């Protein structure tokens, strides 16, 4: 029985059945190796053969993942104008979803080796994240943050479907936090422009950066009493309607509503102190 079984499995693998089928086959071999090993002992010929075939099949799986990873990094595409996720990411995540789903169906959760699943995730996601980073490397910081957040959101949605993915999901979320910080700053700049106070604030910053003794604030461009009063009035009107703030372009291109709401919410506390800064200065005469 052992020789025909070995020949049949090797025949299947030689036919290049595809990565998902190979992982499914490895799961089936694991199931029967565990079942027969429990009945006849792990040293029984059939049990030992099934374990060997599974090991060989897994090796082929991980070799194929390495080839696929090299392919991802060899064909890096520039992001689309809408900063949506690239086709290569969506295709790879669908493959990962099928692989992880096959692991859940073919063996019980208690029999899944966490180390093997971690290895699968590492082999797929590390080069995938690297591809996304390379793809966005020439974008301005805010556009890069939006693109990476869209990619991260797609990855996290895939990982959320399966067990034993918490560690990798945590790593992705940690990187997302840094990109969200960039977008909060960008939204703050957009709010300055929307309020009509951007030019005045730029002059105020330039004046504060001057060495002592500084010229009178009223001598700076757009800082005469009339112009400043009008700017402050516009700023007050804008602050009173912060609930209707428009998202910046980069924020508007975020796929995740949760991310968009976070950026808008966190930008407000950073913006409100700006209203008090001109009032802390003596009124220019």
Buried (B, 14 or more C-beta within 10 A) or exposed (E): EEEEBBEEBEEBBEEEEEBBBBBBBBBBBBBBBBEBBEEEEEEEEBBBBBBBBBEBBBEBBBEBBEEBBEEBEEEBEEBEEEBBBBEBBBEBBEBBBBBBBBBBEBBEEEEBEEEBBBBBBEBBBEBBBBBBBBBBEEBEBBBBBBBBBBBBBBBBEBBEEBEBBEEBBEBBEEBBEEBBEBBBBBBBBBBBEBBBBBBBBEBBEEBEEEEEEEEEBBEBEEBBEEBBEEBBEBBEEBBEEBEEBEBBEBBEBBBBEEBBEBBBEBBBEEBEEBBEEBEEBEEBE
